[in-house]
Amino acid sequence: MPITELLERNAREYGNDICLVEINPEIKEDRRVTWKEYELMEPNPKEHYRREITWGVFDEKANRFANMLLARGVRKGDKVAILMMNCLEWLPIYFGILKTGALAVPLNFRYASDEILYCVKLAQADVLVFGPAFIGRIEEIADEISKKRLLIYVGENCPSFADDYNSLAANQSSQAPNIEITDDDDAAIYFSSGTTGFPKAILHKHMSLMHSCRVEQNHHGQTKDDVFLCIPPLYHTGAKMHWFGSLLSGSKAVLLKGTKPEFILDAVSKEHCTIVWLLVPWAQDILEAIESGRVKLEDYELSQWRLMHIGAQPVPPSLIKKWLQYFPNHQYDTNYGLSESIGPGCVHLGVENIHKVGTIGKAGYGWEVKIVDENRQTVAPGEVGELAVKGPGVMTCYYHDKKATDEVLADGWLYTGDMAREDEDGFILLVDRKKDVIISGGENIYPVQIEDFIRTNDAVHDVAVIGLPDKRLGEISAAIIETKEGYIMTEERMEEFCKQLPRYKRPHKYIFADIPRNPTGKIEKPKLRELYGGKGLIEAQNRG
């Protein structure tokens, strides 16, 4: 069945139950505001510390938006782009789009104007819905976008070049539109991270979205009593597909606008969160705040917090071992996935396999996996090859890009570009991205292995290992290291520390600088290679 039926079921069965809470900890006014109260307030405030919405109002808002789109000419198969920060309006707009039979097209909130225009054109979006943070960027391209597309603004003080969301939707019917939707209908277009140039458009069917619901609940056992803390951006498959477990179970979720350790722990405490999905940097920050004494765990009510899970990038085993020292009763899971495989869960560790921390686990619910060589033949256990996955969540294609599609899809298998190997128990270890492997003097060097080791140094906050051009060896490895506040690290000390590694794995250069990460926590290695691959390296050394 299409995923919209889950929302309608929840509205019928749990209509008066709170389903979503939005918390903005930068706002000091600590009081409850329902969505309807928020709309009726005079003057209408820009932001509140806390807003909430029930399943019944969620479905009603989705229906009103769907009927508004239909009244403006949107039809089944059209595309509606969303460019908004996380907020209470985000998911009802997303589901309103799906209820029309149109495709939802979430956009990365970090896109510059030219990237927004590129993605809107690539996806052939008929409508662009955007929030206050993007007025300037949209204004730069409004003339070109609005020639063929409807611009809808969600927020206060609607700019002159857009139509107002509240005005358009207010008088629409709150009944679901009578649009037939099947599992085989197209549902959404997501975009790749774009770390190697402009992003690719990833097409998914309703079947994929429903499968992600089932995978998430199967892995993490959400019940009606759970409360999920969602911090990552909703435009990304990871955050939304983890929330799908709440949708399937009819349970509450909290949208937290902020990543400081105090914000996270306070939200867990006050909202009685039981499940929290973190990115590696946020987990590191929480541990550092505890170790420094800035955060005292006894100041928070955390006994109900049962599961912490991490995804979106390789997880250092040392981080989880330290985490369990402070949170010994936590279940832990790590989730591997791609936007091409509808987010998390095609491989996962499993809460029962915490003894295998360091691996990404085994095939997830309903998924198959294999590891192959350059000819796409399965390699022997223990050998490194490319990870491939197969299941109901694999994308249909890269939209309007047959060449790119044919490079990664064959016989239902998605070839991920990630290098991996199986251990003696059949658990998969993620070695590195295929394009990030460093070949130095004919030797394959996998940066993740070196990064995991360097992170065990108490002075290291974050690290990225990249390959730099070298006339003799082809490439050499360089470690960009971000130190913790209050710690001093030198090249000589790090060289001494890394003598514990085999000689060929020891970095040839050490650069002390900040590590850039994208909104989903992935290290932006192309940016680092561009910065330090030539002139940038010399400048960094001079600064040092």
Secondary structure, DSSP 8 states (H G I E B T S, - for coil): --THHHHHHHHHHSTTSEEEEEE-TTS------BHHHHHH-SS--S--SEEEEEHHHHHHHHHHHHHHHHHTT--TT-EEEEE--S-TTHHHHHHHHHHTT-EEEE--TT--HHHHHHHHHHTT-SEEEE-GGGHHHHHHHHHHHTTTSEEEE-SSS--TTSEEHHHHHHTS--S-------TTSEEEEEE---TTSS--EEEEEHHHHHHHHHHHHHHH---TT-EEEE-S-TTSHHHHHHHHHHHHHT-EEEEE----HHHHHHHHHHHT--EEEE-HHHHHHHHHHHHHTSS-GGGS--TT--EEEEESS---HHHHHHHHHH-TT-EEEEEEEEGGGTEEEEEE--GGGGGGTTS-BEE-TT-EEEEE-TTS-B--TT--EEEEEESTTS-SEETT-HHHHHHHEETTEEEEEEEEEE-TTS-EEEEEEGGG-EEETTEEE-HHHHHHHHTTSTTEEEEEEEEEEETTTEEEEEEEEEE-TT----HHHHHHHGGGS-GGGS-SEEEE----B-TTS-B-HHHHHHHHSSHHHHHHHHH-
